């Protein structure tokens, strides 16, 4: 079985700061794998362990995504090799364009049975790429995946839905977006990290991929913080617990909370 | 000159930090409070190939460099000083002599198990009458036919009785002083070798440091490590590297105290604003941060010297001297910033403060480090 994990090389959110206007300043954050991508890698590893599979990492983006440390960080988490499209023109690319480039890279790899992605990227969090990628490949997309087992052509996928779990049988290639808590990523072992430098890294030229033109352009035109309600500051005397409880219930009803 | 860690060193730091913060930090307070040896951490660190990080893969180690090992030790110490000393005593003090001085047969028998972390090691040099004056030990090893017979005692032996393999220093020729000292590999449960009661200590309370007793303990002749009379040299060379590890441990403890002080200063409001707004506190943080950074740079420099085949005895002594004294100062200031709360067990800084002190004492007190440094300058 051949499994592709699409990952993003971005920044560590611990070091990002929020500006007064609600936007995030990533300038002092050190680069790293997007927070939820190791969850996808862990899910892929668990499936590969069961089914015996080749794990291939794919990433696309601006200058820096092909840096040795980025590849080693991904390869150190159990991937067998990585395929990278690094082009400065992709730095400001929209989600749809990035998904289209990923699709071409996956076609270049060939014979891919499954693509697993993280829930969303930690810096943009558009939650679009897995679905658009699936559309570009002509495959189904399943989000909020909590477990996957089985073989190529006969996968069993569990998906978190409100109030429960949905179980799907997937007979063909698909794109699965792992839910953020689908698996606890294992800590990489020291030998794994040191061996990462010896694993294959393939760099693809963007121009050679012939990515189809994207027509829809999306621009963020505004953002706002949620409206903060003023505190009521209502004090209830608890000397008589029964009366206090009744007063609390009445107050909560009046406020529309009950 | 490049002050950046290599890609591998950064990835190792990040992975060990992930392990230390998620698995080691949560048990640190309980390990300290209950004086509990965190035995479960040994196989876990072995699983992550941390127990023999700097030893070659062919011997069961991870094949990393000394800088990577120091980075890993610092991250673990930042989470729990006890867990870091278990690792350092095993990898730097017990495994190193077998790696450096062991015969093929000894390496075959012990090194893979030690470097892989499958069997824990300990280093037994210190005696009741021989601490700083390590050459004054009175434990003897008498050759009788095809065996050596050990008699004597050791104190403050880290990792006993959990260790299975002990590097024991004993006099094969007491009349020769330090030149009459030899090193031996002694296995746990050898008849005549027993372990005493654990010490209750100020800090690194989960680290087990009991005395060892040798009463007509017969060991095979091939348990001798190196040649007769090589023991003192083996001990000193081992400690030269070991003290860089103690420096890394001190950096980790100091960093933990600094992190706690910064977080507290931003949250604690007095006189209507966080105490971080007060210049007195700002200057304390500035001094603490500078000290931690200096200690870390000296530690990395000493490890780099070892990695690049340069002499590292003086550099290691400087790193250990500075980092240990800095850790004590930084932890003291961290409690000061916390005020009365810092004096309680509800905050981690009182544990950091108690843990820091040992770094000024073991593997050569600060006075020994000063002797080593002075000797190299005044030769």
HADDOCK unambig.tbl for C-alpha pairs under 7 A between the chains (distance, minus, plus):
assign (segid A and resid 69 and name CA) (segid B and resid 7 and name CA) 5.32 0.50 0.50
assign (segid A and resid 73 and name CA) (segid B and resid 11 and name CA) 6.75 0.50 0.50
assign (segid A and resid 187 and name CA) (segid B and resid 15 and name CA) 6.05 0.50 0.50
assign (segid A and resid 187 and name CA) (segid B and resid 18 and name CA) 6.80 0.50 0.50
assign (segid A and resid 187 and name CA) (segid B and resid 19 and name CA) 6.28 0.50 0.50
assign (segid A and resid 188 and name CA) (segid B and resid 15 and name CA) 6.05 0.50 0.50
assign (segid A and resid 189 and name CA) (segid B and resid 48 and name CA) 4.27 0.50 0.50
assign (segid A and resid 189 and name CA) (segid B and resid 49 and name CA) 6.07 0.50 0.50
assign (segid A and resid 190 and name CA) (segid B and resid 12 and name CA) 6.53 0.50 0.50
assign (segid A and resid 190 and name CA) (segid B and resid 48 and name CA) 5.96 0.50 0.50
assign (segid A and resid 190 and name CA) (segid B and resid 49 and name CA) 5.45 0.50 0.50
assign (segid A and resid 190 and name CA) (segid B and resid 50 and name CA) 6.62 0.50 0.50
assign (segid A and resid 190 and name CA) (segid B and resid 62 and name CA) 6.17 0.50 0.50
assign (segid A and resid 191 and name CA) (segid B and resid 49 and name CA) 6.52 0.50 0.50
assign (segid A and resid 191 and name CA) (segid B and resid 62 and name CA) 5.16 0.50 0.50
assign (segid A and resid 193 and name CA) (segid B and resid 8 and name CA) 6.94 0.50 0.50
assign (segid A and resid 193 and name CA) (segid B and resid 11 and name CA) 6.93 0.50 0.50
assign (segid A and resid 194 and name CA) (segid B and resid 8 and name CA) 6.42 0.50 0.50
